[in-house]
Amino acid sequence: MGKRGMNKRALIKELSESTQLSKDAVTDVMDAFIDIFIRECVLTGKFNLHNAFSVESHTRAARKQYNVNSKKF
């Protein structure tokens, strides 16, 4: 199994140490960012943070329903 990514607690600790901000302030900013991220993904289906990452959601096409009685699709 490969390495695991950084979790939220480790990220908050790293940001608070590098910016000299309190953990509460960093947590508030992270929570606001996550709320914006989720809202944009739900409303537009995309979120793009330039030079870092982009997320694009998609929906799968509907499948034909299987009829159990006639054993046909």
N, C-alpha and C positions, 0 to 999 in steps of 0.2 A: 504494500500500500504506500502511496506517495505522501509527500508532506501535506499537511493541512494548512489552509489559509488562516490568516490572522482573524481572530474573533473581535467582536465589538469592544469588549473590555480591554484587550491588548491595544487596539487602535486608539481608544480614548486615552489610555495611559501614555502611549507614544506621543500623541498630539499634545497632551497637557505638558509633558516634559520638554518638548521641542519649542513650544510657544510660550511657556511660562504662564499659562492660564490655568485656572482651577479646573478640576475634573468636572464639577457641576456645570461650568460654562461650556466646556467642550461637549458634554453630554447634551445640553440644550441645543447647541448648534447641530450636532449629529442627528438628533431627533427631528429637527426642522428639515434638514436635508433629506432624511429618509421619507418624511411625509410628502415633500415636494416630488421626490423620485417616484413614489407609489402613485401619486395623483397623476403625474404626467404619463406614466406607463398605462394607467387605466384609461385616461381620456384620449390620448393620441396614439397609444401603442408604441411609442418610441421615447427614449431618453438618451441624449448625447451630451457627454461632458468632453469637450474638445481636448485633445492630447492625452486623454486618460482612457475612456471606454465609451461604448455605446451599447444600448440594450434595445432590442426590437422584439416585440411580442407578435405572435401570429396565431391564427385559429386554423384548425384542421377542417378540411372539407367534410361535409356530412357523408356518412356511409349508408349504404342501402340497408334497410331493416330486414332481418331474416324472419320469414314466416314459418313458425314451427309446425303448423297444421299441414301446409302443402310442401314443406321442406324445400322452399325456394327463397331466393333473395328478391 
